[in-house]
Amino acid sequence: MSLASLDDGYTAAVFGASGGLGRAFVEQLAADPRCARVHAGRRSSHAQGHPKVVPFSFDLTNPASLEAAAEAIGATDLVIIATGVLHDETLAPEKSMRALNPAQMNLAFAINAAGPAQIARLLLPAMPRDRRTLFAALSARVGSISDNRLGGWHSYRASKAALNMLIRCLAIEQARSHPQAVCVALHPGTVDTGLSKPFQAGVKPDQLFAPAKAAGHLLAVLDALAPSQSGRLFAWDGKELTP
C-alpha cells in the first residue's frame, strides 16, 4: 500500500505500535517507498527494527510523556492513533447498568477519548500547512449513537462516541489553519487482535480481518478522503458511519 495522496518523502507517526493493528500500520508505512520515516510509539521502549522506523515511548495517561513524544516527532504528515481499551485485568464491557463503575468509566474515557485528544492538541498545530496531511484515530461502529440497537458496553460505547465528537471539533478547528488537512475517525471492523479475541465467537470468518488486511483497508480509505470529508467517521470499506 502506497499513500499516493501525500507528498513523496512524507513522514508518519503511529501511536499504539505494539498492538496487532498498530504494528501492521508501521510495517506497511515503512514498506511504502514514498514514506521517508515512521515514528512508532509504544508504552515501553523498544529496539529499532527497520531503517525507516524511529521508536518512541508514550503513556496516554501521562501528559508529560505525550509532550515528550510530540517534541520527538515534530511536524509530520500523517498521524494514526491505533490505541484503545475495551477490556483488561480490571475492565470488562458492561452487560447492564448495574455493572457501571466510575473508576472503569474514567479509565475508558482516559484511554479512548482524552488520550487521543491530547495527542491531537500537541501534533495537529505542528502539521504542515502548505500540503495535504492526514490525522486518524481508531474508533468503532458501536460508538455510533444512532446505530445503537442493543445497549450495553456503556463505557466503551460512550468513550468512542466522545472520540467521534472530538474528531469533529478538531477537524473544524484544523481546517481554519490547515485547509488541506483531513482529520477523521476510522472503524476498522473486527480485527483479529487481543482486543476482540473474547468476542469473536459470533463473527463470520469473512468479517474477521487479519491486522495486515485491516491496516491496508484503512490506509486506502485515508488515501482517498478529501478535506471536505474531514471530521467524519468512516468504516474500513470507505462507507461513512453516522455518529
Legacy VTK file of the C-alpha trace (Angstrom):
# vtk DataFile Version 3.0
C-alpha trace
ASCII
DATASET POLYDATA
POINTS 243 float
0.000 0.000 0.000
1.434 3.347 -1.095
-0.117 6.615 0.026
-0.163 8.401 -3.314
-2.107 11.381 -1.985
0.740 12.511 0.282
3.874 14.204 -0.979
6.779 11.936 -1.810
9.046 11.730 1.232
6.200 12.066 3.735
6.695 11.235 7.397
4.300 9.381 9.690
3.671 8.690 13.367
1.774 5.710 14.757
0.661 5.599 18.385
-0.009 2.052 19.547
2.655 0.248 17.516
2.776 -2.684 19.935
-0.799 -3.744 19.121
-1.629 -6.001 16.210
-3.184 -3.280 14.080
-0.689 -0.589 15.066
2.201 -2.886 14.218
0.639 -3.586 10.826
0.357 0.154 10.139
4.046 0.639 10.924
5.101 -2.261 8.711
3.045 -1.105 5.745
4.123 2.518 6.030
7.772 1.509 6.337
7.363 -0.583 3.180
5.940 2.374 1.234
8.758 3.779 -0.945
7.132 7.219 -0.713
7.469 7.249 3.089
10.731 8.634 4.476
10.245 7.949 8.197
7.804 6.287 10.580
7.742 7.182 14.264
6.459 4.082 16.067
5.146 4.621 19.583
4.678 2.018 22.317
4.187 2.163 26.052
7.671 0.746 26.675
10.965 1.383 24.912
11.884 -0.975 22.082
14.638 -1.560 19.590
14.562 -0.212 16.055
13.690 -2.990 13.590
13.690 -1.110 10.265
15.914 1.714 8.993
12.870 3.951 8.421
11.312 3.285 11.828
12.092 5.601 14.739
10.808 4.182 18.061
9.414 6.278 20.886
7.579 5.530 24.102
4.431 7.167 25.422
1.737 6.843 28.053
-1.742 8.074 27.125
-2.489 8.947 30.746
0.733 10.923 31.281
0.719 14.433 29.739
4.494 14.844 30.163
5.032 11.608 28.259
2.858 12.812 25.381
4.614 16.171 25.280
7.998 14.435 25.050
6.693 12.215 22.256
5.327 15.194 20.327
8.636 17.020 20.639
10.486 13.967 19.303
8.069 13.574 16.372
7.897 17.220 15.352
5.988 18.198 12.208
4.668 15.121 10.427
2.333 14.499 7.504
0.421 11.503 8.840
-0.668 10.609 12.364
-2.503 7.397 13.242
-3.732 6.741 16.760
-4.164 2.975 16.971
-4.840 2.791 20.688
-7.880 1.827 22.709
-9.152 -0.249 25.600
-12.212 -2.482 25.762
-11.113 -4.866 28.498
-8.126 -5.583 30.717
-7.455 -7.099 34.119
-9.879 -4.693 35.797
-12.140 -3.562 32.946
-14.855 -5.515 31.128
-17.708 -4.375 28.858
-20.832 -3.797 30.947
-23.787 -6.023 30.140
-26.204 -3.856 32.126
-26.367 -0.562 34.014
-25.818 -2.477 37.260
-22.226 -3.031 36.214
-21.423 0.661 35.794
-18.326 1.601 37.783
-16.909 5.154 37.934
-13.267 4.068 38.018
-13.703 1.826 34.992
-15.576 4.531 33.118
-12.799 7.021 33.862
-10.221 4.572 32.504
-12.194 4.002 29.297
-12.548 7.744 28.695
-8.893 8.420 29.545
-7.635 5.877 27.015
-10.292 6.087 24.292
-11.051 9.817 24.267
-8.872 12.063 26.433
-5.580 10.461 25.384
-6.175 10.832 21.627
-7.396 14.390 22.224
-4.124 15.267 23.937
-2.130 13.789 21.060
-4.195 15.907 18.675
-3.644 19.030 20.777
0.101 18.559 20.515
0.521 17.337 16.930
-2.236 18.897 14.825
-0.950 22.503 15.076
2.553 21.362 14.085
1.465 19.565 10.906
2.483 21.277 7.638
0.045 23.922 6.412
1.173 24.044 2.798
0.286 20.493 1.772
-2.088 17.597 2.402
-1.934 15.982 5.842
-3.797 13.076 7.433
-4.788 12.554 11.061
-6.799 9.483 12.063
-7.902 7.871 15.308
-9.337 4.383 15.547
-12.937 4.466 16.684
-15.719 1.849 16.457
-19.146 1.362 14.974
-20.509 0.762 18.486
-19.655 4.394 19.235
-22.440 5.487 16.905
-25.364 6.797 18.952
-27.878 6.470 16.119
-26.765 2.906 15.306
-27.063 1.641 18.883
-29.778 -1.024 18.935
-28.508 -3.357 21.658
-27.271 -1.143 24.506
-24.650 -2.455 26.906
-20.916 -1.853 26.700
-21.720 1.544 28.201
-18.209 2.849 28.898
-16.720 1.700 25.599
-19.628 2.999 23.520
-19.694 6.338 25.332
-15.929 6.864 25.181
-15.859 6.124 21.442
-18.840 8.438 20.897
-16.849 11.109 22.749
-13.865 10.442 20.486
-16.062 10.854 17.400
-17.268 14.235 18.658
-13.726 15.321 19.499
-12.576 14.430 15.993
-15.406 16.528 14.572
-14.435 19.519 16.707
-10.732 19.131 15.990
-11.337 18.888 12.246
-13.329 22.118 12.185
-10.575 23.972 14.015
-7.763 22.402 11.976
-9.381 23.409 8.688
-9.109 27.089 9.607
-5.297 26.998 9.518
-4.644 23.802 7.515
-7.039 23.847 4.527
-5.652 20.624 3.040
-5.910 18.623 6.263
-8.016 15.509 6.713
-8.885 14.600 10.306
-11.137 11.567 10.753
-12.184 8.657 12.948
-11.906 5.170 11.475
-13.794 1.944 12.183
-11.526 -0.998 11.284
-14.181 -3.707 11.516
-13.457 -6.735 13.691
-9.705 -7.299 13.654
-8.090 -10.468 14.935
-6.283 -8.911 17.889
-6.304 -9.222 21.654
-8.954 -6.501 21.921
-11.544 -8.523 20.007
-10.397 -12.037 20.942
-13.007 -12.668 23.690
-15.836 -11.530 21.386
-15.056 -13.330 18.124
-17.331 -16.342 18.577
-20.233 -14.797 16.664
-18.147 -13.147 13.950
-18.344 -14.667 10.485
-14.947 -15.756 9.104
-15.147 -13.301 6.208
-15.799 -10.461 8.660
-12.772 -11.142 10.870
-9.762 -9.344 9.406
-6.096 -10.086 9.895
-4.276 -6.967 11.139
-2.358 -6.550 7.872
-5.561 -6.662 5.845
-7.319 -4.218 8.171
-4.397 -1.779 8.038
-4.423 -1.941 4.243
-8.155 -1.224 4.178
-7.808 1.828 6.401
-4.775 3.273 4.632
-6.666 3.006 1.343
-9.641 4.811 2.888
-7.399 7.586 4.213
-5.658 7.956 0.872
-8.967 8.554 -0.904
-10.536 11.071 1.509
-10.862 14.745 0.623
-10.541 17.670 3.059
-14.290 18.234 2.643
-14.829 14.852 4.358
-12.775 15.791 7.392
-14.369 15.407 10.815
-16.382 12.291 9.973
-16.370 8.598 10.910
-15.516 6.112 8.150
-15.559 2.322 8.111
-12.886 0.050 6.652
-14.783 -0.179 3.356
-14.919 3.595 2.890
-18.547 3.972 3.918
-19.393 6.881 6.188
-20.971 5.924 9.509
-23.439 8.097 11.387
-22.004 9.189 14.760
LINES 1 244
243 0 1 2 3 4 5 6 7 8 9 10 11 12 13 14 15 16 17 18 19 20 21 22 23 24 25 26 27 28 29 30 31 32 33 34 35 36 37 38 39 40 41 42 43 44 45 46 47 48 49 50 51 52 53 54 55 56 57 58 59 60 61 62 63 64 65 66 67 68 69 70 71 72 73 74 75 76 77 78 79 80 81 82 83 84 85 86 87 88 89 90 91 92 93 94 95 96 97 98 99 100 101 102 103 104 105 106 107 108 109 110 111 112 113 114 115 116 117 118 119 120 121 122 123 124 125 126 127 128 129 130 131 132 133 134 135 136 137 138 139 140 141 142 143 144 145 146 147 148 149 150 151 152 153 154 155 156 157 158 159 160 161 162 163 164 165 166 167 168 169 170 171 172 173 174 175 176 177 178 179 180 181 182 183 184 185 186 187 188 189 190 191 192 193 194 195 196 197 198 199 200 201 202 203 204 205 206 207 208 209 210 211 212 213 214 215 216 217 218 219 220 221 222 223 224 225 226 227 228 229 230 231 232 233 234 235 236 237 238 239 240 241 242
